[in-house]
């Protein structure tokens, strides 16, 4: 939870927001909408006044903005905190973790659609945190969906109210709520519309069948709404003018709404049955509908200008932006409302998250928006809450510096979005547990065995570094005899700022064990019976890089401990350190050694973006014109060998074959100059001296090039068992060189030196 909240905080701070907490309590007011579900918590102060604890992070902040005057009318803030609802069982209220992002702007010349678009942009950035570990792409040609899959459910509440006024729907809350449900059920585009990619004949047949079903549903809903006869007729006429449901494209959906309202208005104006006041009402309603539609169009244009391109309008994966998750489509839902009416009067939207298997079930399931909402998860909602600030604003000259005349401070533009952090974390864990069915031995191509185990454990954050970097144990596990020594070593590391743990009861070690069955835990060894290899294996899975092994006699006699690295970095990814490789470290040097290695590890992780950019630039260079060092004095002669003959620089034959050979030779010379110039002029080249013959040295080099670092303990050790210890030490030496010298390089160059034969071997292998 803390890791996920830190990422949300970083995203919102990068958009210029500051953390500003809203008041915890507010007086109970008549504007508070009461509902049977999730009621706010009421408390009494010493005076007997009824107070409410915030049920979301917006309402109390809106009251503070309303009563703060001009000084609080320009702010961009965020907050991450618990909100509280009354518990059905009484006692302590229910606490739910939420996050909020708000933009307050009182400049009348500002464009509110840009503020609304920025809130949706922040939603897209935070939704990218839900990307699964596996790179899965759902193809619905020509639409390509990349998890996380979600859609934006958007409305303009004043637009819906104006439409209902145009249709002569009564002002009663029951009648209006029934009509809003009808609008949602019949007009809102469901996600299953993205599946409609069949042949033209089947599409036409399906559209006819769906049209008939929609008409039956419409008649049934209107009959059950108990509306006046005139309102029922106008509502049916309004809905039948356009396609049901509305198109996937939001702009086309707005066109359909505008055409339907225009036809109703045109019928009213040209009718001789309606008096002038009815015609004037119809004109005012239609003008309001036109203004609201234009506001939504401006919002869609602003969203597009900020790079939020829906998957329905995207045609290739190249348009996917890193650390950004766009909605699958934008659903115009005229019946959407917030129950508490905090976001009311203008824009209101919701983020509906869909499981990755939603479209597999939607093929045979019901084709409706209600099915998508019941199977989806609402992870965020936001919009404009100017009316909420206006409702909290006291009358008179509050907030003005002129106290003798009746003045008022203007109501600023108020845009906000609230995130259900608890539900987001549930979605992360659900995605992680989906891969529990995969057996440990089966892994994806390019995935290391350790990554496969982390995936199958079902914890979504195991591939990231934990806060604890070191576990302190003994040669006999977490025994009681070395408890005081381990505590002393942990205290030394803590004082130096190195996160460490020495007890097995902490959540660091026990989190993984909780995922095994109770029978396995009962039959397995106790914590004090764990071997060093078992502890190192658990630490490797939990992404804890180092283990300090405390031995009583070694600590007393030499003042030293043993240090062991749990994970090795290979070309195929992280792997277990099977060979052990414990090194004796003086206790006085333990802090400096761990600090240096952890800093190199952090530097390597932070430089992955730089390496990616360099690799992209090198891949985008023209192969025929590779870069040449500006200062290069190396003279190279190239000899090209073909099947029939060989060519050198002195042999010049004026034919077509010589032109192609000359081009190959020139390109080869340029590449070799670039490689040798970077190798000897730009950086130091390490030399590893080994007491082996040159023939064995060449076999070791070939194994490093083609099979990676871990191969030294595999085939080479099997072939030369007499050099087992030497090969294991060589592996640690090369691994240390990779971390020290090549922490930000894609490829590593190394000179192997045979001491008996006095010969060198230059190898280049991937790090």
Residue pairs with C-beta under 8 A, 6 or more apart in sequence:
1 97
1 421
1 425
3 461
3 464
4 129
4 421
4 424
4 425
4 428
5 80
5 97
5 99
5 421
7 129
8 80
8 99
8 126
8 129
8 419
8 421
9 19
9 78
9 80
11 122
11 125
11 126
12 78
12 99
12 101
12 122
13 19
13 78
15 76
15 101
15 118
15 121
15 122
16 76
17 76
17 77
17 78
17 101
18 75
18 76
18 77
18 78
19 77
19 78
19 79
19 80
20 61
20 75
20 77
20 78
20 79
21 79
21 81
22 54
22 57
22 58
22 60
22 61
22 64
22 79
22 100
23 54
23 60
23 61
23 63
23 64
24 53
24 54
24 60
25 43
25 51
25 52
25 53
25 54
25 60
26 51
26 52
26 54
26 59
26 60
26 63
27 49
27 50
27 51
27 52
28 42
28 50
28 51
28 52
29 392
31 388
31 391
31 392
32 40
32 52
33 339
33 340
33 341
35 339
35 340
38 55
38 85
38 86
39 55
39 85
39 86
40 52
40 53
40 54
40 55
40 84
40 85
40 86
41 52
41 53
41 55
41 84
41 85
41 86
41 93
42 50
42 51
42 52
42 86
43 50
43 51
43 52
43 53
44 50
44 51
45 51
53 84
53 93
54 60
54 83
54 84
55 83
55 84
55 85
55 340
56 83
56 98
56 100
56 340
56 342
56 418
57 79
57 81
57 83
57 98
57 99
57 100
57 418
58 100
58 102
58 342
58 343
58 385
58 388
58 416
58 418
59 340
59 342
59 388
61 77
61 79
61 100
61 102
61 416
62 342
62 385
62 388
62 389
62 392
62 414
63 392
64 72
65 72
65 73
65 75
65 104
65 389
65 412
65 414
66 389
66 390
66 391
66 392
66 393
67 392
67 393
67 394
67 398
67 399
68 399
69 398
69 399
69 400
69 409
70 106
70 399
70 409
72 104
73 104
73 105
73 106
73 409
73 410
73 412
74 104
74 105
74 106
74 107
74 412
75 102
75 104
76 102
76 103
76 104
77 101
77 102
77 104
78 99
78 100
78 101
78 102
79 99
79 100
80 97
80 98
80 99
80 100
80 421
81 97
81 98
82 95
82 96
82 97
82 98
83 95
83 96
83 97
83 98
84 93
84 94
84 95
84 96
85 93
85 94
85 96
86 93
86 94
87 93
87 94
96 420
96 422
97 421
97 422
98 418
98 419
98 420
98 421
98 422
99 126
99 418
99 419
99 421
100 416
100 417
100 418
100 419
101 119
101 122
101 382
101 416
101 417
101 418
101 419
102 414
102 415
102 416
103 115
103 118
103 119
103 413
103 414
103 415
103 416
104 412
104 413
104 414
105 112
105 115
105 412
105 413
106 410
106 412
106 413
108 410
110 413
111 298
111 302
112 384
112 413
112 415
113 295
113 298
113 299
113 301
113 302
114 302
115 413
115 415
116 299
116 302
116 347
116 383
116 384
116 415
117 299
117 302
117 303
117 305
117 306
117 308
118 306
118 415
119 382
119 415
119 416
119 417
120 152
120 303
120 308
120 349
120 382
120 417
121 303
121 306
121 307
121 308
122 417
123 351
123 380
123 382
123 417
123 419
124 308
124 324
124 325
124 326
124 327
125 323
125 324
125 325
126 380
126 419
126 424
127 148
127 150
127 325
127 351
127 353
127 379
127 380
128 148
128 323
128 324
128 325
129 424
130 147
130 148
130 325
130 353
130 424
130 427
130 428
130 431
131 147
131 148
131 325
132 147
132 148
132 356
132 431
133 432
133 455
133 460
133 463
134 435
134 444
134 455
136 146
136 147
136 356
137 144
137 145
137 146
137 317
138 144
138 145
138 146
138 147
138 149
138 356
138 359
139 145
140 194
140 195
140 197
140 359
141 197
142 197
142 315
143 194
143 197
143 311
143 312
143 314
143 328
144 311
144 314
144 315
144 316
144 317
145 194
145 311
145 328
146 311
146 317
146 320
147 356
147 431
148 325
148 353
148 427
149 328
149 353
149 354
149 355
149 356
149 358
150 325
150 327
150 328
150 351
150 352
150 353
150 354
150 376
150 379
151 191
151 327
151 328
151 329
151 330
151 331
151 352
151 354
152 327
152 329
152 330
152 331
152 349
152 350
152 351
152 352
153 188
153 331
153 333
153 336
153 349
153 350
153 351
153 352
154 250
154 296
154 330
154 331
154 332
154 333
154 336
154 347
154 348
154 349
155 332
155 333
155 334
155 335
155 336
155 337
155 347
155 348
155 349
156 292
156 293
156 295
156 296
156 346
156 347
156 348
157 337
157 343
157 344
157 345
157 346
157 348
158 288
158 292
158 345
158 346
159 257
159 288
159 289
159 292
159 293
159 296
159 334
160 180
160 183
160 334
160 335
160 337
162 285
162 288
162 289
162 292
163 183
163 238
163 257
163 261
163 285
163 289
163 334
164 176
164 179
165 281
165 285
165 288
166 234
166 238
166 261
166 264
166 265
166 282
166 285
166 286
166 289
167 179
167 231
167 234
167 235
167 238
167 264
168 228
168 230
168 231
168 234
169 175
169 176
169 179
169 227
169 231
169 235
170 176
170 227
170 228
170 231
175 225
175 226
175 227
175 231
178 224
178 225
178 226
178 227
179 225
179 227
179 235
179 335
180 334
180 335
180 336
180 337
181 221
181 335
182 218
182 221
182 222
182 225
182 235
182 239
182 335
183 333
183 334
183 335
184 333
184 334
184 335
184 336
184 369
184 370
185 217
185 221
185 335
185 368
185 369
185 370
186 214
186 217
186 218
186 221
186 239
186 244
186 245
187 239
187 242
187 244
187 245
187 246
187 332
187 333
187 334
187 335
188 245
188 246
188 331
188 332
188 333
188 334
188 335
188 336
188 369
189 245
189 246
189 247
189 248
189 253
189 329
189 331
189 332
189 369
190 245
190 367
190 368
190 369
190 371
190 372
191 328
191 329
191 354
191 358
191 359
191 362
191 372
192 359
192 362
192 365
192 367
192 371
192 372
193 245
193 248
193 367
194 248
194 312
194 328
194 329
194 359
195 359
195 362
195 363
196 203
196 206
198 206
210 367
211 244
214 244
214 245
215 240
215 244
218 236
218 239
218 240
218 244
219 236
222 232
222 235
222 236
225 232
227 235
234 264
237 264
238 260
238 261
238 264
239 260
241 256
241 259
241 260
241 263
241 264
242 256
242 257
242 259
242 260
243 256
245 369
246 252
246 253
246 256
246 257
246 332
247 253
247 256
248 312
248 329
249 312
249 313
249 329
250 296
250 300
250 329
250 330
250 331
250 332
251 297
251 300
253 332
254 293
254 296
254 297
254 332
257 289
257 293
257 332
257 334
258 289
258 290
258 293
261 286
261 289
262 286
264 282
265 282
265 283
265 285
265 286
268 274
268 278
268 279
268 282
269 279
269 282
269 283
274 282
295 346
295 347
296 332
296 347
299 347
300 330
307 321
307 324
308 326
308 327
309 319
309 326
310 326
310 327
310 328
310 329
310 330
311 326
311 327
311 328
311 329
312 328
312 329
314 320
314 326
320 326
327 351
328 354
331 369
333 369
336 348
336 349
336 350
337 344
337 348
338 344
338 348
338 381
338 383
342 385
342 388
343 381
343 382
343 383
343 384
343 385
343 388
343 416
344 385
344 387
344 388
345 384
345 386
345 387
346 383
346 384
346 386
346 387
347 383
347 384
347 415
348 381
348 382
348 383
348 384
349 381
349 382
349 383
350 378
350 380
350 381
351 378
351 379
351 380
351 381
352 372
352 373
352 376
352 377
352 378
352 379
353 376
353 377
353 378
353 379
353 427
354 372
354 375
354 376
355 375
355 430
356 431
356 434
358 372
358 375
358 376
361 375
362 371
362 372
365 371
377 423
377 426
377 427
378 420
378 423
379 419
379 420
379 423
379 424
379 427
380 417
380 418
380 419
380 420
381 417
381 418
382 415
382 416
382 417
382 418
383 415
383 416
383 417
384 413
384 414
384 415
385 414
385 415
385 416
386 411
386 412
386 413
386 414
388 414
389 411
389 412
389 414
390 411
393 399
393 408
393 409
393 411
395 408
396 406
396 408
397 403
397 405
397 406
397 407
397 408
398 408
398 409
399 408
399 409
400 407
400 408
400 409
428 460
429 458
429 459
429 460
431 460
432 455
432 458
432 459
432 460
433 458
435 455
435 456
435 458
436 456
436 458
438 452
438 455
438 456
439 456
440 452
440 453
440 456
442 452
443 449
443 451
443 452
444 452
446 572
446 573
447 455
447 573
448 570
448 572
448 573
448 574
448 575
449 575
449 576
450 540
450 541
450 567
450 573
450 574
450 575
450 576
451 463
451 573
451 574
453 541
454 462
454 463
454 541
454 543
457 512
457 515
457 541
458 515
459 511
459 512
459 515
462 541
462 542
462 543
463 543
464 543
465 543
465 545
465 605
466 508
466 542
466 543
466 544
467 499
468 499
468 500
468 501
468 508
468 544
469 498
469 499
469 500
469 544
469 545
469 546
469 594
469 598
470 493
470 498
470 499
470 500
470 501
470 544
470 545
470 546
470 547
470 548
470 594
471 500
471 501
471 502
471 508
471 509
471 535
471 539
471 544
471 546
471 547
471 548
472 486
472 489
472 490
472 493
472 500
472 501
472 502
472 547
472 548
472 550
473 486
473 502
473 530
473 532
473 535
473 547
473 548
473 549
473 550
474 481
474 482
474 485
474 486
474 549
474 550
474 551
474 552
475 532
475 549
475 551
476 482
476 528
477 504
477 527
477 528
477 529
477 530
477 531
477 532
477 534
477 535
478 486
478 502
478 503
478 504
478 527
478 528
478 530
478 535
479 528
480 528
481 552
482 550
482 552
483 502
485 550
485 552
485 555
486 502
486 550
487 502
489 500
489 502
489 548
489 550
489 561
489 587
489 590
490 500
490 501
490 502
492 587
492 590
492 591
493 499
493 500
493 548
493 590
493 591
493 594
494 500
496 591
496 595
498 591
498 594
498 595
498 598
500 548
501 508
501 509
504 510
504 527
504 530
505 527
508 542
508 544
509 527
509 538
509 542
511 542
512 538
512 541
512 542
513 521
513 538
516 524
525 534
532 547
532 549
532 564
533 580
535 547
536 547
536 564
536 566
536 577
536 580
537 566
537 576
539 545
539 546
539 547
539 566
540 566
540 567
540 574
540 576
540 577
543 567
544 566
545 565
545 566
545 567
545 597
545 598
545 601
546 563
546 564
546 565
546 566
546 594
546 597
547 563
547 564
547 566
548 561
548 562
548 563
548 564
548 590
549 561
549 562
549 563
549 564
549 582
550 561
550 562
551 561
551 562
554 560
554 561
554 562
554 584
555 561
555 587
558 584
558 586
559 586
559 587
559 588
560 584
560 585
560 586
560 587
561 584
561 585
561 587
561 590
562 582
562 583
562 584
562 585
563 582
563 583
563 584
563 585
563 590
563 593
563 594
564 577
564 580
564 581
564 582
564 583
565 577
565 581
566 576
566 577
567 574
567 575
567 576
567 577
568 574
568 575
568 576
568 577
568 709
568 710
568 735
569 735
569 738
569 739
569 767
570 708
570 709
570 710
571 708
571 709
571 765
571 766
571 767
572 708
572 710
575 710
578 713
579 713
579 728
579 731
581 728
581 732
585 593
597 739
600 739
600 740
600 743
601 739
603 743
603 744
604 739
604 743
604 744
607 743
607 744
610 744
611 744
611 745
611 746
614 746
615 746
621 627
623 667
624 663
624 667
625 670
626 667
626 670
626 671
626 674
627 674
628 670
628 673
628 674
629 673
629 674
629 677
629 678
629 681
629 682
631 677
631 681
632 673
632 677
632 681
634 673
634 676
634 677
636 669
636 672
636 673
636 676
637 648
637 649
637 669
638 648
638 649
638 665
638 668
638 669
638 672
639 646
639 647
639 648
640 646
640 647
640 648
640 661
640 664
640 665
640 668
642 661
647 658
647 661
647 665
649 665
652 658
679 685
679 749
684 741
685 749
685 750
685 751
686 737
686 741
686 750
686 751
687 750
687 751
687 752
687 753
687 760
688 730
688 733
688 734
688 737
688 750
688 751
688 752
688 753
689 753
689 755
690 697
690 700
690 726
690 730
690 752
690 753
690 754
690 755
691 726
691 755
691 756
692 700
692 723
692 726
692 754
692 755
692 756
693 754
693 756
693 757
694 754
694 756
694 757
694 759
694 761
696 720
696 723
697 752
697 754
697 759
697 761
698 761
699 716
699 719
700 712
700 716
700 727
700 730
700 752
701 752
701 761
701 763
703 711
703 712
703 715
703 716
704 711
704 712
704 734
704 750
704 763
704 765
705 763
705 764
705 765
707 714
707 715
708 765
708 766
709 731
709 734
709 735
709 738
710 731
712 727
712 728
712 730
712 731
712 734
713 727
713 728
713 731
716 727
717 723
717 724
717 727
717 728
720 727
734 750
737 748
737 750
738 748
738 767
741 748
742 748
742 767
745 767
746 766
746 767
747 764
747 765
747 766
747 767
748 764
748 765
748 766
748 767
749 762
749 763
749 764
750 762
750 763
750 764
750 765
751 760
751 761
751 762
751 763
752 760
752 761
752 762
752 763
753 759
753 760
753 761
754 760
754 761
